[in-house]
Amino acid sequence: MADTGAGTDGPSGGPPDGPSGGPPDGPPGRRSDKSSDGPSDRPPDRPPDGSPQGRTDAPSGAAPRRPEGGQLRRTLGFRDLVVYGLLFIAPMAPVGVFGTLDAKSHGAVALVYVVATVAMAFTAFSYAQMVRVAPQAGSVFAYARKGLGEGAGFIAGWMAMLDYLLIPAVAYLFAGIAMEALVPSVDRWVWTAIAVVITTLLNLWGVRAAARVGMAVLALEILVLLVFVVSAVAVLVQDGGTRGWATPFTGDVGFSAAAVLSGVSVAVLSYLGFDAIASFAEEVTGGSRQVARAVLFCLVLAGALFIAQTYLVALLEPMTSAELAADPAAQGSAFYDAVDTSVGTWLHDLVAVSKAIGAAFAALAAQAAAGRLLFAMGRERRLPRALSRTDSGVPRVALLLAAVVTLLAAVWAARRADGLDRLVSVVDIGALTAFVLLHASVVGWFAVRRRERPVRWFAHVVLPVIGAGILVAVIVEAAGSARLAGAIWLAVGLVVLLVQRGRGRPAPLSGTP
């Protein structure tokens, strides 16, 4: 594969548009990574840490040293970032977990999503803070290196890698299960493999092409969601609901704050994916502020969609939350059953098809984010350097590795009766741990490392600490098998880190402190 690390945009030898071709955002001569709350965020005698060029080992007056590895092309706009974020999250994400949440929360499922949206807003705010400091591929890996140092950065990337490599496998498996239900003559693992191949080819084609196809799929999902909303409202106006109008917020068998918080520990996981937007920081036009805006916009929009659809389906649910709690087998299909009973089989099938296609393209966005994370860690010598190679601005080596791991995990799970449960039990621990380190990075960078101006204590200390506390509580509520898997993965990462340090600390190539 062609390596564009020579500093060109591709074979044409034109001016670079990647991280080493000048400031990552904005016009020449102007700092692009400064936050909105003041002037320079570094001492005058230090290199521009927010720039992907970063520190240089060259003598004074010499050209700065460029990062080893390829470059990513700046081709994405704000709309493209929103498409990737919403594809990863999936507008109808509550479909699969509605029954579980309804049972856990005693019927207050819409309130669960209100609380979960507020909880994840703390994480989104921390992403918005750090993407301006380090507008680079790698997301939380780059942010933790800035705020906490090399070792914590590696661990953050390592834990995020567990999430980014397994979330696509779960999404592909959801697509395979949905297609098997529609075409029972074809085994689910075949559909799963087909979905992996198609979306991988789109990602290898390029981020811009994948975004265009993703836009069409996202439009389909939103259209189906609108059909559901209109149909549900029509039924409710004509026949009324099976539960009281306020019960999706108060519960159908009495309000319980503990029950709502128990549901939040599951619902928070529906939002994992909005963070993947930050992985495309080196490929966006218009500056790192576009990334911050897209992260916050996707979270708010997804929260509104989740609250609206769960409120409506809760009113149509023929079973009480107590009955769902007593019948775990009915929880997985509760959304579909409510639609089938109240509206009709035609909408049931339409939602199923939309869910199958949407899950496959959620995996496409997740696979693209995983490729960017592997690319960034390879560029910083934390993983094999071959992963940092690009071909026409596309990190194809990293994408292919992510695709192979995803394919093996998804097909393995599709061929086992308990495969989905095993994957889901570990998929979120990595992301939640990385999010905790993200919050710590905000405190580390703004309150500890950057000393030339007063700290905004509420934004840079209080909010991140609250966000980290919420995530720790969610981790504590996770299944024991998930915590064990996360602990094992963390232990392996620590061993890898110790081995790397024993061989000599990798040189910081991209502006690490």
Protein Blocks (a to p, Z undefined) as FASTA:
>chain_A
ZZfknopabjnopacfbfknocfedcehiafkbcfkbccfbdfkbccfkbmnlpafbdeh
iacdddeddddddfbdfklmmmmmmmmnopmlmmmmmmmmmmmnnopammmmmmmmmmmm
mmmmmmmmmmmmmgcehijmmmmmmmnojklmmmmmmmmmmmmmmmmmmmmmmmmmmmmm
mmmmbcfklmmmmmmmmmmmmmmnomklmmmmmmmmmmmmmmmmmmmmmmmmmmmmmnop
abdfklmmnopnbpafklmmmmmmmmmmmmgojlmmmmmmmmcghijklmmmmmmmmmmm
mmmmmmmmmmmmmmmmmbdfklmmmmmmlmmmmmmmmmmmmnomklmmmmmmmmmmmmmm
mmmmmmmmmmmmmmmmmmnopacfklmpceehiafklmmmmmmmmmmmmmmmmmpfklmm
mmmmmmmmmmmmmmmmmmmmmmmmmmmmpmkbccdfklmmmmmmmmmmmmmmmmmmpcfk
lmmmmmmmmmmmmmmmmmmmmnopaddfeopZZ
